């Protein structure tokens, strides 16, 4: 772990998420520790590795029968574990925002785009309708939507997937949060639109000095976009490294993920198949906090 002069925005220690069923307890996240400063942190792993549950636990979105436990879960000096639902709502969407995977399921189909974004702004700022409209149009412009006035009055089904994702980003960033959790925000988009959306997120995060938790299964994407990478397997953190040093990862799981990706500069006749080992599930997890 490298030294960091500024205190992290988010510090998590010993986070576990469990779901009791009739036959057993499903351990979705198992005793993980990590931190996020004003930087871009990629959280990578296969489906079911615990990435999304980690983000949802930070936002207080795990509902019963789910059980969340942590020795420490602190955001900018606030103990998230001790907050009531009402106190959490003041932080959620205002200081910590989350962009979900598919805008089609996140946007209200019977409300215009502009009304939804303006509502997100007014809930947290008590702004007037005219001020909310002005800020919404500014935000649509910030995410590089060409005709903000037209899109303001459009319904979600009238916009493309790429534009829908930009609208979601605008809605999450309009209250000017300190931390953005992006859960597979580009997985439903084609490669060209994917890069445009990432460029927008990168620009806004850097310009506003925010922290970003970028949840993805795409190692190449995270390596090119993030500052640090946290690799999860079976609910645990197995490795963490600088994004620029991901090619030199040491854990066999990370090495296996890298070897199973096609590369233009190093074509192979047959890609490797990832072989998992039961022993990885019982290894002690890695502390991914930057201290």
C-alpha positions in Angstrom: 0.0 0.0 0.0 1.2 3.4 -0.9 1.0 6.5 1.3 -1.7 9.1 0.6 -1.5 12.6 2.0 -5.2 13.3 1.8 -7.7 11.3 3.9 -9.8 8.9 1.8 -13.4 9.9 1.2 -14.7 6.3 1.9 -13.1 3.9 4.3 -14.5 0.4 4.6 -13.1 -2.3 7.0 -14.4 -5.8 7.5 -17.5 -5.5 5.3 -19.7 -8.6 5.0 -23.0 -9.1 3.3 -25.1 -12.2 3.9 -28.4 -13.5 2.7 -30.0 -16.3 4.9 -32.0 -18.9 2.9 -34.0 -21.9 4.1 -31.0 -24.2 3.5 -27.9 -22.1 4.0 -26.5 -18.6 4.4 -25.2 -17.1 1.1 -22.0 -15.0 1.8 -22.2 -12.4 -1.0 -19.3 -10.3 0.4 -16.8 -11.7 2.9 -14.9 -9.4 5.3 -13.4 -7.0 2.8 -11.5 -3.7 3.5 -10.9 -0.9 0.9 -10.8 2.8 0.6 -11.6 5.4 -2.1 -10.1 8.8 -2.2 -10.6 11.5 -4.9 -9.5 9.0 -7.5 -10.9 6.4 -9.9 -11.0 2.9 -8.3 -12.0 0.0 -10.5 -13.7 -3.0 -8.8 -13.4 -6.0 -11.1 -14.5 -9.7 -11.0 -16.9 -12.2 -12.5 -20.6 -12.2 -12.1 -21.4 -13.1 -8.5 -18.0 -12.0 -7.1 -19.7 -9.4 -4.8 -19.0 -6.2 -6.8 -22.5 -4.8 -7.0 -23.4 -5.9 -3.4 -20.3 -3.9 -2.2 -21.6 -0.7 -3.9 -25.2 -1.3 -2.7 -23.9 -1.9 0.9 -22.1 1.4 0.9 -25.3 3.2 -0.2 -27.4 1.4 2.4 -29.5 -0.4 -0.3 -29.3 -3.9 1.1 -32.8 -4.8 2.3 -33.9 -7.6 4.7 -33.4 -10.5 4.8 -29.9 -9.2 3.7 -27.5 -8.6 6.6 -24.7 -6.0 6.4 -21.9 -6.0 9.0 -18.7 -3.9 9.1 -16.1 -3.0 11.6 -15.9 0.4 9.9 -17.8 2.1 7.1 -17.0 5.8 7.1 -17.7 8.4 4.5 -16.0 11.8 4.9 -16.0 11.3 8.7 -19.6 10.1 8.8 -20.2 6.6 10.3 -22.6 5.1 7.8 -23.4 2.2 10.1 -25.1 4.4 12.6 -27.4 6.4 10.2 -31.1 6.1 10.3 -32.9 5.7 6.9 -33.8 9.3 6.9 -30.2 10.4 7.5 -29.0 8.0 4.8 -31.5 9.6 2.3 -29.8 12.9 2.9 -26.5 11.4 1.8 -27.7 9.0 -0.9 -28.0 10.7 -4.2 -26.7 14.0 -2.7 -23.2 13.2 -1.6 -22.9 9.6 -2.8 -24.6 8.8 -6.2 -24.9 5.6 -8.1 -25.3 5.0 -11.9 -27.0 1.7 -12.5 -26.3 -0.7 -15.4 -29.2 -0.2 -17.7 -31.0 3.2 -17.9 -34.1 1.6 -19.3 -34.8 0.1 -15.9 -33.6 3.2 -13.9 -35.6 5.9 -15.6 -39.3 6.4 -15.0 -41.1 5.6 -18.3 -44.0 8.0 -17.7 -42.0 11.1 -16.7 -40.0 13.3 -19.2 -36.3 13.2 -19.0 -36.0 16.9 -17.9 -38.6 16.4 -15.1 -36.7 13.5 -13.7 -33.4 15.2 -13.6 -34.9 18.4 -12.2 -36.6 16.4 -9.5 -33.3 14.9 -8.5 -31.9 18.4 -8.1 -34.8 19.9 -6.3 -35.1 17.1 -3.7 -31.6 17.9 -2.4 -31.3 21.6 -3.0 -34.9 23.0 -2.6 -34.3 25.0 -5.8 -37.2 26.8 -7.6 -38.6 25.1 -10.7 -37.0 27.7 -13.0 -33.5 27.2 -11.4 -33.9 23.4 -11.6 -34.7 23.7 -15.3 -31.7 25.9 -15.9 -29.4 23.5 -14.0 -30.9 20.5 -15.8 -30.2 22.0 -19.3 -26.6 22.8 -18.2 -26.1 19.3 -17.0 -27.5 17.8 -20.2 -25.0 20.0 -22.1 -22.2 18.8 -19.7 -22.8 15.2 -20.7 -22.6 16.3 -24.4 -26.2 15.9 -25.4 -26.5 18.0 -28.6 -30.1 19.4 -28.2 -30.8 19.7 -24.5 -34.1 21.5 -25.0 -35.5 18.6 -27.1 -34.2 15.9 -24.8 -35.5 17.8 -21.7 -39.1 17.2 -23.0 -38.5 13.7 -24.3 -39.6 10.4 -22.6 -37.0 7.6 -21.9 -38.3 5.4 -24.7 -37.6 8.2 -27.2 -33.8 8.2 -26.6 -31.1 5.7 -27.5 -29.2 3.5 -25.0 -26.1 5.7 -25.1 -28.2 8.9 -24.6 -30.1 7.2 -21.8 -26.9 6.4 -20.0 -25.7 10.0 -20.4 -29.1 11.1 -18.9 -28.5 8.8 -15.9 -25.0 10.3 -15.4 -26.5 13.8 -15.6 -29.2 12.9 -13.0 -26.6 11.4 -10.6 -24.1 14.3 -10.9 -26.5 17.3 -10.8 -26.5 17.4 -7.0 -22.6 17.6 -7.2 -21.8 14.5 -5.2 -18.4 13.7 -3.7 -18.5 10.0 -4.6 -19.9 8.3 -7.7 -20.5 4.6 -7.8 -20.8 3.4 -11.4 -22.1 -0.1 -11.7 -21.3 -1.5 -15.2 -22.4 1.8 -16.7 -21.2 0.9 -20.2 -21.9 -2.8 -20.5 -25.1 -2.3 -22.5 -23.4 0.0 -25.0 -21.5 -0.6 -28.2 -17.7 0.1 -28.1 -17.9 3.6 -29.8 -20.6 4.9 -27.4 -18.9 3.2 -24.5 -15.7 5.3 -25.0 -17.8 8.5 -25.3 -19.6 7.8 -22.1 -16.3 7.0 -20.3 -14.7 10.2 -21.6 -17.6 12.2 -20.2 -17.4 10.4 -16.7 -13.6 10.9 -16.7 -13.9 14.6 -17.5 -16.6 15.3 -15.0 -14.9 13.3 -12.2 -11.5 14.9 -12.8 -12.9 18.4 -13.1 -15.1 18.2 -9.9 -12.4 16.4 -7.9 -14.7 13.5 -7.1 -14.1 9.9 -6.0 -15.3 7.1 -8.4 -16.0 3.4 -7.7 -16.1 1.9 -11.2 -17.7 -1.6 -11.0 -16.9 -3.7 -14.1 -16.1 -7.2 -15.4 -13.9 -5.7 -18.2 -10.3 -5.7 -17.1 -9.0 -4.0 -20.2 -11.5 -1.1 -19.7 -10.7 -0.7 -16.1 -6.9 -0.8 -16.7 -7.2 2.0 -19.2 -9.6 4.2 -17.3 -8.9 3.8 -13.5 -6.1 4.8 -11.2 -6.3 1.7 -9.0 -7.8 -1.8 -9.5 -9.4 -4.0 -6.8 -10.0 -7.6 -7.9 -12.8 -9.6 -6.3 -13.4 -13.4 -6.3 -16.2 -15.2 -4.4 -17.0 -12.2 -2.2 -13.3 -11.4 -1.2 -10.6 -9.1 -2.5 -7.8 -11.3 -3.8 -5.5 -8.6 -5.2 -5.2 -4.8 -5.6 -2.7 -2.8 -7.7 -2.2 0.4 -9.7 -4.1 0.2 -13.0 -0.9 0.8 -14.9 0.7 -2.3 -13.2 -2.3 -4.6 -13.8 -0.3 -6.6 -16.5 2.1 -7.6 -13.7 -0.6 -8.9 -11.4 0.5 -11.9 -9.2 -2.6 -13.7 -8.1 -3.4 -16.7 -10.3 -7.1 -15.6 -10.6 -6.1 -12.2 -11.9 -3.5 -13.8 -14.2 -6.2 -16.2 -15.5 -8.6 -13.3 -16.2 -5.9 -11.5 -18.1 -4.9 -14.6 -20.1 -8.5 -15.2 -21.1 -8.8 -11.8 -22.8 -8.1 -11.4 -26.6 -5.3 -9.0 -27.5 -4.7 -7.4 -30.9 -1.0 -7.0 -30.3 -0.5 -10.6 -29.2 -3.0 -12.8 -31.1 -3.2 -16.5 -30.0 -4.8 -19.5 -31.7 -6.8 -20.4 -28.6 -7.6 -18.3 -25.6 -6.9 -19.7 -22.1 -9.8 -21.0 -20.0 -9.9 -19.7 -16.5 -9.3 -22.5 -14.0 -10.6 -21.8 -10.5 -9.2 -23.3 -7.3 -11.3 -24.0 -4.1 -8.3 -22.8 -2.1 -8.8 -19.3 -3.3 -12.1 -19.1 -1.3 -10.4 -19.8 2.0 -7.3 -17.5 1.5 -7.3 -14.5 3.7 -8.6 -11.4 1.8 -6.3 -8.5 0.8 -6.7 -5.1 2.5 -7.3 -2.6 -0.3 -7.1 0.5 1.8 -4.7 3.2 0.8 -3.2 4.4 4.1 
